[in-house]
Amino acid sequence: MMTSSEVSASPSGTQWQSIDWKAIESHVLKLQMRIAKATREGKHSKVKALQWILTHSRAAKLLAVKRVSQNKGSTTPGIDGVIWNTDARRIAAVNQLSRKGYRAEPLRRIYIPKKNGKLRPLGIPCMIDRAQQALYLLALEPISETLADPNSYGFRPNRSTADAIAQCFKCLCLKRSGRWVLEGDIKACFDKIGHEWLIENIQLDKRMLKQWLNSGFIDKGLFYRTSEGTPQGGIISPTLMLLTLAGLEKLVKEVARKTGDRVNFIGYADDFVITGTSEEVLTNEVKPLLIDFLKERGLTLSEEKTHITHINDGFDFLGFNLRKYKGKLLIKPSKSNVLSFLSNLRELIKKHATMTVNDLIRLLNPKLKGWANYYRHCVAKRTFGYLGHKIFWLLWRWSVRRHPTKSKDWVRRKYYMNRSGGWQFHGWQKIANMDCHYNLVQIAKTPIKRHVKIRNAATPFDPQYQDYLAKRKPKKESRHAWFDPALTAI
């Protein structure tokens, strides 16, 4: 176990600031491309040799330490209480990343709430274990990207839920498209993956993989062994799950060739949908094969979440509702997600009854922007309008309660301004000797724009797609450091 004294500050910490990260990333990417190429050509011995070179290179170690020490979870320690929050500690950690003598520490078990009210267990590794996983993930990701199902979109670079929903649209929008949908969900996927299958089939250093799988966890001071599953919270766990489920789409396509039925697979992490023109094929051909495929890996389908639905009745997937109305496919935000989001906003506004206007707006704006950006690629204009209306009245009640002795007209003049025929909730502050309104994001004015789906074969580890992926990256607007788009000068 690493102690805080082993990563204490030293003059070597100045090295971190002088690192040329572009050169480091370029060097690692070249090795990853070679691994992906060898994987495509079926040269497993060469893949193993290149993985060894990558995991023992200083460039890869630097990237691994940077990832785990500067991401969102970098301030959450493992059971040893150590975090790498200084440049000197990061440099010291790079020097300690070695396969020789390494032994994984148990995970720190915490619980987070799920939508259904249950608790989801998370295993928090120590920083050194996170860095080792990040290091070997650099060597495993080119393989996972090469072997993953073309229409699997979860836990993959450059892919998102918007791509998965766009693929659903392609598979369901036409008159001749499949009318039946198998909604699949794997029961406790992370917690039930078989260790034997992983060790035999994942092309990674077996000694390191066994250590992470068998590290166990500490919950309320007691140690528990782990005989199955991968820890939710481990950096490498999503990629292990992705490789475990790789082959589902190929299985579905074999059924399509055998029966002549049009069958399509769209997956995102452990959730997936399979479309078909016949309910019988999905029930009698596809589902039994899915059960056998998962059983081999120690997994089972969740009976309560796995359904076969007609497209005219609609189904929910990744927070969207997909349904045909008189033969026309419409994709909207799911009703449950809309009500849940509105309920969370209501509780948030009610909880902060005494907060200043500007602080409340700063609290609400990221949530409104994030929710609107997630759904701006679907038929959401009416939903955005509905939410805008509800939010207006939530904030109106919040404003009136703050001033019980004032008239409603006085409250309106203080908190609202009429802009383009609509009343907008706002605060104000002085910046650079200018009085500025600080405006609430108007979710109803979010523009709807069709998402362009990524090409199935596109991967960052294939040279022919480098330019294509570079063009897909969103352009960042250059702004002054102090400028906030919610501010408007008056």
Secondary structure as UniProt FT lines:
FT   HELIX           4..7
FT   HELIX           11..13
FT   HELIX           14..17
FT   HELIX           21..40
FT   TURN            41..42
FT   HELIX           44..55
FT   HELIX           58..69
FT   HELIX           72..75
FT   TURN            79..80
FT   HELIX           87..96
FT   TURN            100..101
FT   STRAND          107..113
FT   TURN            115..116
FT   STRAND          119..124
FT   HELIX           127..147
FT   TURN            150..151
FT   TURN            154..155
FT   TURN            157..158
FT   HELIX           161..172
FT   TURN            175..176
FT   STRAND          180..186
FT   TURN            187..188
FT   HELIX           189..192
FT   HELIX           195..201
FT   HELIX           206..213
FT   STRAND          217..219
FT   TURN            220..221
FT   STRAND          222..224
FT   TURN            232..233
FT   TURN            235..236
FT   HELIX           237..245
FT   TURN            246..247
FT   HELIX           248..259
FT   STRAND          263..268
FT   TURN            269..270
FT   STRAND          271..276
FT   HELIX           279..281
FT   HELIX           282..286
FT   HELIX           287..296
FT   TURN            297..298
FT   TURN            303..305
FT   STRAND          307..310
FT   TURN            311..313
FT   STRAND          315..317
FT   TURN            318..319
FT   STRAND          320..325
FT   TURN            326..327
FT   STRAND          328..333
FT   HELIX           335..351
FT   TURN            352..354
FT   HELIX           357..375
FT   TURN            376..377
FT   HELIX           381..402
FT   TURN            404..405
FT   HELIX           408..415
FT   STRAND          416..419
FT   TURN            420..421
FT   STRAND          422..431
FT   TURN            432..433
FT   STRAND          434..439
FT   HELIX           443..445
FT   TURN            456..457
FT   TURN            460..461
FT   HELIX           463..465
FT   HELIX           466..472
FT   TURN            481..482
FT   TURN            485..486
FT   STRAND          487..489
//
